[in-house]
Amino acid sequence: MNVIKKVDKFNFQKLKMDATSEDPAVRKNIFIEYFERFEEFPSYLFDNSQGIDKLLFDTIQDLTNDSKTSDNMQKGITILMSRLSSPR
């Protein structure tokens, strides 16, 4: 008999709170969790209209410099940074 693993319901309020936390470890963990679930980063939570938000940038740098960050996540970072860096 196949057992289907139930995925927890997505909690947007927790995502927003953790992704914008002043604690770098909390931000990093929620970015990893979000990426593993949705294959993208929650950059839409930040105001990047005048350049990349500092909390977002610091979190992406932390992930980029972490040797445990998967190749797939590194590709996601590259895509995100090219999208955020392109003229609007």
C-alpha positions in Angstrom: 0.0 0.0 0.0 1.3 3.4 -1.0 1.5 6.0 1.8 1.1 9.6 0.7 3.0 12.1 2.8 0.7 15.0 3.7 2.3 18.4 3.1 1.6 21.0 5.8 -0.6 23.8 4.7 1.3 26.9 3.6 1.4 29.6 6.2 1.9 33.0 4.5 2.0 35.0 7.7 4.8 32.8 9.2 6.7 33.1 5.9 6.4 36.9 5.9 7.4 37.1 9.5 10.4 34.8 9.2 11.6 36.0 5.8 11.8 39.6 7.1 13.2 38.7 10.5 16.3 40.5 11.7 17.8 37.1 12.6 19.9 35.9 9.6 19.5 32.2 10.6 15.7 32.5 10.7 15.7 34.2 7.3 18.0 31.6 5.8 16.0 28.7 7.1 12.7 30.0 5.7 14.3 30.8 2.3 15.6 27.2 2.1 12.1 25.8 3.2 10.4 28.0 0.6 12.7 27.1 -2.2 12.4 23.3 -1.5 8.7 23.6 -1.6 8.2 26.1 -4.5 11.5 26.1 -6.4 11.9 29.9 -6.0 12.7 32.5 -3.4 10.2 34.8 -1.7 11.7 38.0 -3.1 8.2 39.4 -3.6 8.1 40.1 0.2 10.8 42.8 -0.2 10.7 46.2 -1.8 13.3 45.9 -4.5 12.1 48.9 -6.6 15.2 51.1 -5.7 17.7 48.2 -5.7 17.9 44.9 -3.9 16.6 45.0 -0.3 19.4 44.6 2.2 17.8 41.7 4.1 17.1 39.9 0.9 20.7 40.6 -0.4 22.3 39.4 2.9 20.2 36.2 2.9 21.1 35.4 -0.7 24.8 36.1 0.0 24.6 33.7 3.1 23.0 31.0 0.9 25.6 31.6 -1.9 28.5 31.2 0.5 27.2 28.1 2.2 28.8 25.0 0.9 25.7 23.0 1.8 23.5 25.0 -0.7 22.4 22.6 -3.4 23.3 23.1 -7.1 19.6 23.6 -7.9 19.3 26.3 -5.2 22.5 28.0 -6.6 20.9 28.1 -10.0 17.8 29.6 -8.4 19.9 32.3 -6.8 21.5 33.1 -10.2 18.1 33.4 -11.8 16.8 35.6 -9.0 19.8 37.9 -9.0 19.7 38.3 -12.8 15.9 39.1 -12.6 16.4 41.6 -9.8 19.4 43.2 -11.5 17.8 43.7 -14.9 16.3 47.1 -15.8 12.6 47.4 -15.4 
